Amino acid sequence: MLRLARTTLLAGALTACVTGLLSTGYDDRTLIVHTLNLFNQKSPANGLKTSWNGDWIFRRDRLELVDRYFRIHRADVVLLQQSMQKAVSEVEWDKSILSAGAFSDFDWRLEPVAEHADTSETESMVVAAASVLRLKQRQSGESPTLWLVGPDGFLQVAAVESSGQPVAVFNLQMPSRIERDPIWFSFISERVREWTKALGICSKRVIIAGYIPADVEVRSFADFLDDLSLKDSSNGMCDVALKCQTANPANEIFRLATGGSVGSQADRILVPKSAIVYSSTRTHDEPSEAPPYEKAMGFGQLWPSIRGGWESSIRLAGCGH
């Protein structure tokens, strides 16, 4: 009887909590947002016995680990950078491989960003969303949905519908080197404001995620967040800095591709200041034993990608509140 009473009280508390959120203008569901760089394998494989450039056996083995993660962990919106497709192939294509598994009910928005003639591959930015969210497909004559950011950076946007209102989802890959000039934050901010205004999406329903290797203490990044009324979803979640290092020196792919020995938080999910953040954590950070093929290449362990990903569970405020 006591257990029943406790269960009833808990259910009542949860109902009151949800009712309170709805009455104050928040969505009736949480969103689980992921970002992950799938690694295009174009960086030199320093120290390996063979090149990984265009190696789809190696890529398939890595994507199996990615798929394994998403089979276990719920995802609503997934932002992918450096997604690849072999020319004239429905098999050697990240979308086909992942859609055969954990992404079987996801809608994809792909934006090609590079052609690699040496391996006959196309590289794309991707926003993938669970079908229940109704990913808005590109319409003829609509505002641009892809912009070049520096020599090798990109900004992609797509809209999804959650709790009856649109959400603007921006997939960001900042430039890789010194070209990460503060001017690009101003450029991105302008594109975000222009696009959301054109579609009538308010600032409370904007998400920006991807490769954003910015120091939160840097003035240009802080100004960028303030300008768009955003916050880093990892704020307060990194009591131990190592937990938030998506660029991880222990990752053999990262170490071989970059010569990196210093870890950093390079991948982030930015959400509106009004959003409720329930959790925010690094993902895809556990390797498996390298299969014989990878061991022959020189790997001791197989990692899903060059860096870990990031995942945030959030609840957005509605417009007009």
Solvent accessible surface area in square Angstrom, and as a share of the most:
residue,aa,sasa,rsa
1,M,197,0.88
2,L,116,0.58
3,R,202,0.74
4,L,113,0.56
5,A,47,0.36
6,R,156,0.57
7,T,79,0.46
8,T,85,0.50
9,L,134,0.67
10,L,111,0.55
11,A,52,0.40
12,G,40,0.38
13,A,59,0.45
14,L,106,0.53
15,T,86,0.50
16,A,64,0.50
17,C,79,0.47
18,V,64,0.37
19,T,78,0.45
20,G,33,0.31
21,L,26,0.13
22,L,83,0.41
23,S,86,0.56
24,T,86,0.50
25,G,7,0.07
26,Y,46,0.17
27,D,7,0.04
28,D,87,0.45
29,R,64,0.23
30,T,28,0.16
31,L,2,0.01
32,I,21,0.11
33,V,0,0.00
34,H,1,0.00
35,T,1,0.01
36,L,1,0.00
37,N,4,0.02
38,L,0,0.00
39,F,3,0.01
40,N,20,0.10
41,Q,4,0.02
42,K,53,0.22
43,S,37,0.24
44,P,94,0.59
45,A,19,0.15
46,N,86,0.44
47,G,75,0.72
48,L,24,0.12
49,K,160,0.68
50,T,67,0.39
51,S,71,0.46
52,W,1,0.00
53,N,55,0.28
54,G,20,0.19
55,D,21,0.11
56,W,15,0.05
57,I,102,0.52
58,F,0,0.00
59,R,3,0.01
60,R,90,0.33
61,D,34,0.18
62,R,0,0.00
63,L,0,0.00
64,E,100,0.45
65,L,15,0.07
66,V,0,0.00
67,D,18,0.09
68,R,116,0.42
69,Y,37,0.14
70,F,15,0.06
71,R,156,0.57
72,I,128,0.65
73,H,74,0.33
74,R,123,0.45
75,A,14,0.11
76,D,4,0.02
77,V,0,0.00
78,V,0,0.00
79,L,0,0.00
80,L,0,0.00
81,Q,0,0.00
82,Q,31,0.14
83,S,2,0.01
84,M,2,0.01
85,Q,49,0.22
86,K,55,0.23
87,A,53,0.41
88,V,159,0.92
89,S,23,0.15
90,E,123,0.55
91,V,95,0.54
92,E,52,0.23
93,W,41,0.15
94,D,0,0.00
95,K,59,0.25
96,S,34,0.22
97,I,30,0.15
98,L,0,0.00
99,S,35,0.22
100,A,88,0.68
101,G,12,0.11
102,A,23,0.18
103,F,2,0.01
104,S,84,0.54
105,D,84,0.44
106,F,28,0.12
107,D,52,0.27
108,W,19,0.07
109,R,10,0.04
110,L,42,0.21
111,E,13,0.06
112,P,82,0.52
113,V,29,0.17
114,A,32,0.25
115,E,130,0.58
116,H,38,0.17
117,A,99,0.77
118,D,107,0.55
119,T,17,0.10
120,S,57,0.37
121,E,6,0.03
122,T,29,0.17
123,E,7,0.03
124,S,7,0.05
125,M,1,0.00
126,V,0,0.00
127,V,0,0.00
128,A,0,0.00
129,A,0,0.00
130,A,11,0.09
131,S,56,0.36
132,V,101,0.58
133,L,3,0.01
134,R,160,0.59
135,L,12,0.06
136,K,74,0.31
137,Q,86,0.38
138,R,119,0.43
139,Q,101,0.45
140,S,120,0.77
141,G,88,0.85
142,E,45,0.20
143,S,34,0.22
144,P,87,0.54
145,T,10,0.06
146,L,53,0.26
147,W,38,0.13
148,L,104,0.52
149,V,0,0.00
150,G,8,0.08
151,P,88,0.55
152,D,53,0.27
153,G,0,0.00
154,F,23,0.10
155,L,0,0.00
156,Q,0,0.00
157,V,0,0.00
158,A,0,0.00
159,A,4,0.03
160,V,2,0.01
161,E,58,0.26
162,S,1,0.01
163,S,46,0.30
164,G,59,0.57
165,Q,52,0.23
166,P,57,0.36
167,V,0,0.00
168,A,0,0.00
169,V,0,0.00
170,F,0,0.00
171,N,0,0.00
172,L,0,0.00
173,Q,16,0.07
174,M,4,0.02
175,P,0,0.00
176,S,57,0.37
177,R,177,0.65
178,I,160,0.81
179,E,66,0.30
180,R,93,0.34
181,D,66,0.34
182,P,78,0.49
183,I,114,0.58
184,W,62,0.22
185,F,18,0.08
186,S,62,0.40
187,F,51,0.21
188,I,0,0.00
189,S,4,0.03
190,E,72,0.32
191,R,35,0.13
192,V,3,0.01
193,R,107,0.39
194,E,98,0.44
195,W,8,0.03
196,T,12,0.07
197,K,172,0.73
198,A,67,0.52
199,L,53,0.26
200,G,63,0.61
201,I,10,0.05
202,C,39,0.23
203,S,61,0.39
204,K,57,0.24
205,R,0,0.00
206,V,5,0.03
207,I,0,0.00
208,I,0,0.00
209,A,0,0.00
210,G,0,0.00
211,Y,32,0.12
212,I,0,0.00
213,P,33,0.21
214,A,15,0.11
215,D,76,0.40
216,V,66,0.38
217,E,144,0.65
218,V,70,0.40
219,R,183,0.67
220,S,27,0.17
221,F,0,0.00
222,A,34,0.27
223,D,66,0.34
224,F,5,0.02
225,L,20,0.10
226,D,90,0.47
227,D,77,0.40
228,L,12,0.06
229,S,48,0.31
230,L,1,0.01
231,K,55,0.23
232,D,2,0.01
233,S,3,0.02
234,S,7,0.04
235,N,91,0.47
236,G,84,0.81
237,M,70,0.31
238,C,43,0.26
239,D,121,0.63
240,V,71,0.41
241,A,71,0.55
242,L,119,0.59
243,K,111,0.47
244,C,6,0.04
245,Q,33,0.15
246,T,0,0.00
247,A,6,0.04
248,N,29,0.15
249,P,35,0.22
250,A,59,0.46
251,N,3,0.02
252,E,24,0.11
253,I,0,0.00
254,F,19,0.08
255,R,99,0.36
256,L,36,0.18
257,A,12,0.09
258,T,75,0.44
259,G,59,0.57
260,G,15,0.14
261,S,91,0.59
262,V,119,0.68
263,G,16,0.15
264,S,55,0.35
265,Q,32,0.14
266,A,4,0.03
267,D,0,0.00
268,R,16,0.06
269,I,0,0.00
270,L,0,0.00
271,V,0,0.00
272,P,2,0.01
273,K,103,0.44
274,S,38,0.24
275,A,4,0.03
276,I,51,0.26
277,V,34,0.19
278,Y,102,0.39
279,S,46,0.30
280,S,9,0.06
281,T,65,0.38
282,R,49,0.18
283,T,4,0.02
284,H,10,0.05
285,D,43,0.22
286,E,138,0.62
287,P,41,0.26
288,S,34,0.22
289,E,128,0.57
290,A,2,0.02
291,P,42,0.26
292,P,112,0.71
293,Y,84,0.32
294,E,0,0.00
295,K,96,0.41
296,A,67,0.52
297,M,3,0.01
298,G,39,0.37
299,F,7,0.03
300,G,46,0.44
301,Q,81,0.36
302,L,5,0.03
303,W,12,0.04
304,P,4,0.03
305,S,0,0.00
306,I,15,0.08
307,R,24,0.09
308,G,5,0.05
309,G,0,0.00
310,W,1,0.00
311,E,24,0.11
312,S,0,0.00
313,S,13,0.08
314,I,0,0.00
315,R,22,0.08
316,L,1,0.00
317,A,6,0.05
318,G,2,0.02
319,C,41,0.24
320,G,83,0.80
321,H,130,0.58
